[in-house]
Amino acid sequence: MTSPHYAPKHSSHNHFEQPASLMQRLLGAIHWHAFRSASHRRRDRTGNTHSAWGLRHIAKVPLALILLWVIVLWWGERSVFRNSIAACYWDTWERWPEDATPHHVVLIADPQLVDPHTYPGRPWPLSTLTVRYTDLYLRRSFSLLNKALHPDTVFFLGDLFDGGREWATRASESPEPRYKKYGEDFWLQEYGRFGRIFFRNWAHHRDHQRHTQQNRKIITGLPGNHDLGLGIGIQRPVRARFNAYFGEGNAINIIGNHTFVSVDTLSLSAKGQLDPTTGRQGIGYDEDPNADIWKPVEEFLDTVQEKKARLLARELHLRAGSPEYPPQERTAVGLYTAAARSTPTHDLAMNFLPTILLTHVPLYRAEGTPCGPLRERHPPTANHGLPLANDPPNAIPIQAGYQYQNVLTPALSSELIAKIGHVQHVFSGDDHDYCDVVHRGYTATGGGVREITVKSMSWAMGVRRPGFLMVSLWHPVDARGSPLGAPAATTLQTHLCLLPDQLGVFVRYALLLAVTLAALVVRAVAIGFAAPTAISASPHPRPRPLLPLSVSPARAATPTLAHASHTSLAARPSAGRPRSASAAPSSFPEAKPVLANPLVDRFERLFGSFGSIPACIPIPPMPPYMPPMPPTPPYMDPYPPPMPPYIEEPMPPKRE
């Protein structure tokens, strides 16, 4: 039987609430999205512009910046190169007959691989980055050139390296003290670097050549003043090393029914130069100590026309199916009599093919001779649409200095044209910019010689738009080398192909970086102002945590009242002593407030409490699950009062 003083109550510690199910959370999220969209529409109708910089819009800024960077990097590292090469396809500028099969040649000038000689005072890491990106630029350009244009022949016009003349050999050293530490091993390292950029790409695309390209060639033997030096400044071991690895500087090649004559005009420039040690000119072979520099070139020029004829006869023999070297007739000769050389059946006085001269240093021209509208540094001076006969800003300056000379001397220029013979075009380098002139002062050619100075292919050589020259050759001949049909007005067409402006690409990267930093700063400031407003405008209260963090303050304030019912004692039997026990106020621990953490509080204000969905998503209320309480037995004191001690009463005396 239950005591009238006892009333069963629930435990004050039972604050557990059943968490929302997955379906309830999903429905709550849908409800939140619908409410938020309607709220934004109402704000837009009422003219509230703050929603444009709400948290939803601010969160899209990093994604937009990432997408913008991807687009710009793809443009600057891929698309701009492909678009530049695509604008130079052969069929977009060639003007040959429909049945023509021209031979395609590409001329590359002054790649000048950047090395310690290029920017000696540039600190690290800027120097390393310059080397890295100039090599990358050359590699991409040459690779796309081979892949998209498929040239039949590639000529280099000198200055393959920038400091090649300074790197010592085993038998020589640099005349400048600061470069003495760079020796043969460093030059071989630079040679391997050149091979990785050009030779490897050429060999890689050889497998993709067209079926009509059976004899593709890459010719790198023409030296530049940065490879050897100039005139009497050339060191013999340095020149021998260059010729051993890249080929002879004085050579003849028949390509596309044209004769290409390469001349080492750097060594030839030693002829007539004053020797600073002796004060004499290098003309007398026996008495000039520098004659071994220019004399081999002089001997080549003295026999160049005969070599041209022999090479043409050999080429025609091969085309006719004859053996390359016809058998010699057996003729008895004396022991000390030289046998007469037999030449191919063709006469040496046959028609010569059009001749093209390749030289690193341009030919001489009058000072102020304009270079034309394609010159980048100084376009032609405005003259009511008419070109000026003398335009010094648009011309190659006539200058000379340590190991360089902008043009050849007038005497050497005339000697080249006269001894080579039948020169119709000249291609040169060294100036790094484009120049197109016609030399009319050479009587050997009648109508004059057109010379094109080819632009540098490197963006580190003082031009914003590097480039290369494309040459299309079409000159059909018969079995004796004579032109077929009516003589054409020209057998050669050229086109300047411009490469991307790498400095301009870097400038755009820098501008985009500045825009990115500014956008991130504005976004950070906007978050600081938008977050409190977004939280205060939320129509949903902050959800309670799933599990209690502390005792409820209302209940913890009066612990004795909460347990008052437990202090009553049930009725005891009449044999026991009635007692009562009350719980002390301090029998339960007092409620302690949760420690405040500013970072956690701010995170919860923005994104909700830990372990729950964001604060802005409402959860439909759900009554807590309360299991039925079992009936409580009557309260029984676990410590009954002790029984009184048993006292044995004395027995009364027996009556007798």
Residue, then its C-alpha position, 0 to 999 in steps of 0.5 A: m500500500t502506498s503512503p499518502h505522502y508519496a507522489p511518483k515524479h519523473s527524474s529531473h535528469n531525463h532531458f534526452e530528446q529523440p533526434a530528427s530522422l533523415m526524412q524529417r531533415l530532408l523535408g526541413a531542407i526543402h522547406w528552408h529552400a522554398f522559404r529562402s527563395a520567397s524571402h529573396r523575391r520579397r526583398d528584391r520587390t521591396g528594393n533591398t539591395h543587400s541580398a546581392w551581397g548575401l552569403r550565397h553570392i559571396a560564396k560564389v566569388p572563389l569559384a568564379l575566380i578559380l574558373l577565371w584563372v583556368i580560362v586565362l591560363w589556358w589562353g596564355e599557355r596553350s591557345v595563344f601559341r596555337n592561334s599564332i601558328a594557325a595564322c601562318y598556314w602555308d595555304t593562307w599566303e602562298r600564291w602558286p599554281e594549283d598543281a604546284t608542290p613547293h618546298h617549304v623552308v623555315l629560317i630561325a635566327d638568334p634563339q640565343l639560349v639565355d645563360p649567365h652571359t645574358y643577364p650577369g647582374r640578374p639575381w636569383p630566382l629571377s635569373t632561373l625563372t628567365v632561363r626556365y621560361t625562355d626555354l619553355y617558349l622556344r620549345r613550345s614554338f618549335s614543337l608547334l611549328n613542326k607539328a602544324l606547319h611540317p617544314d621540309t627544311v629548317f635553317f638556323l642563322g647563327d647565335l644559337f647560344d648567348g655566351g658560347r664564345e666565352w665558354a672555354t675549351r680544353a685549349s683556350e679560355s675566355p678573355e673576360p675574367r668573370y667567365k673563366k670559371y665556365g669551361e668545356d663541361f658547361w658548353l656541353q651542358e648548353y649543347g644538350r640544352f639546345g638539343r632538348i629544345f630543337f633536335r629532340n622535337w625535330a626527331h619526335h615529329r619525324d615520325h609524323q612527317r607527310h609521305t611527300q617529305q622524304n629528306r627533311k633536314i635541319i641545318t645548324g652550321l652557320p655560326g653567330n658572333h655570340d657563338l664564335g666572336l667576330g673577326i680577330g676576336i675568334q678563338r680557333p679552338v672555339r670555332a673548331r668545337f662549334n663546327a664539330y658539333f653543329g657542322e661547317g659554317n661554309a656549306i652549299n645545299i641544293i634545296g627545292n631547286h635552289t642553291f643555298v650558300s652559307v658563309d661564315t662572314l664572322s671569320l671573313s671579317a678578320k680580313g682587313q681588321l687591325d690586329p691590336t697586338t701588331g697594328r697590321q691588317g689581316i691581308g697578307y697570308d704569310e706575314d699575318p698571324n690571323a690569316d688562319i681565321w679568314k683564309p679558309v673562308e676566302e678559299f671557299l669563296d674562290t671555288v664556290q661556283e665550281k662547287k655549285a656546278r658539281l653539286l648540281a650535276r650530282e643532284l641531277h644524276l641522282r634524280a635520273g637514277s644514276p649512281e651517285y659516284p660514276p665509275q672511273e675509266r681505267t687509264a694508265v698513267g705515270l707513277y708521278t702523274a695525277a689522274a684527271r678527275s672525271t666529272p658527271t656527264h653534264d657540262l659545268a657550264m649548264n644553267f645555274l639554279p637560283t642562289i640564296l646567300l645565308t649570312h649571320v651579319p647583314l650586308y652593308r647598306a647606306e646609313g638610314t636605309p629603311c627596313g619597312p613596315l614590319r619592323e617592330r622597334h621603330p615603324p616607318t616615319a609618317n610621310h603621307g603614306l609614302p616611304l622615306a628614302n632615308d629613315p634612320p629610326n626605321a633602319i639598322p644602325i651602322q655600329a660596331g663594338y666588342q665582338y659585334q658589328n651590325v653590318l659587314t663592310p662594303a668591301l666584304s659585301s661586294e666580294l660575297i655577291a661577286k664571288i658567289g654569283h647569281v645571288q637573288h636573295v640574302f637572308s641574315g640575322d643578328d639584328h633581332d628585328y625584321c628588316d627588308v631591303v633591296h641592294r641595288g648597288y651590286t652590278a653582278t645581279g643586275g636588278g639588285v638583291r633583296e635581303i631579309t633580316v629575320k626576327s629573333m625567335s626568343w622573347a628575351m632579345g628585345v622584341r615583344r613579338p618574336g618570329f621566324l621566316m617562312v620561305s616557299l620555293w617553287h622552281p621546276v627544272d628539267a633533266r639538265g637543270s633548265p627551268l620548265g615552261a616560261p620563266a616565272a617572275t619569282t621562284l620564292q615567296t616569304h612570310l613573317c610568322l609572328l609568335p605570341d607576346q610573352l611579356g604581354v601574357f605575363v602582364r595580364y597574369a599580373l593584372l589578374l592577380a591584382v584583381t584576384l587579391a582585390a576581390l578576396v579583400v572585398r569578399a572578406v569585408a563583405i562577409g564581416f558585414a553580411a553575416p550578422t545581418a543574415i543571422s538576425a534576419s533569419p526567421h527560424p530560431r536557433p535549434r537546441p542541441l541534440l544532447p543536453l550540455s548542462v542541467s536546466p537552469a530552472r530545475a537546477a535553481t531549486p534542487t530541494l523542491a525537485h526532490a521534495s517528494h522523495t523526502s517523505l517517509a512511508a508509514r512504519p509498523s507500530a513496532g518500529r520508531p517513526r523516523s524521517a529523512s530529508a535530502a540535503p540541499s547539496s546532495f545534487p551537484e549545482a549546474k555549471p554554465v558552459l564555457a564560452n568560446p568566441l570562435v565556436d560561438r561565431f562559427e555556430r552563428l554562421f553555420g549552426s551548432f556542431g553535430s546539427i544541420p545549419a541554423c537556417i534550416p528549421i526542424p519540425p518540432m517533435p514531442p520527446y519520446m517518454p517511456p512509461m514509468p514502472p510502478t514505484p514500490p513503497y518507500m522503505d528505509p534502507y536503514p531502519p532504527p536499531m531495535p532496543p537491546y533485550i533486557e532479561e528480567p530476573m526470575p522471581p524467587k520461588r516460593e517455598 
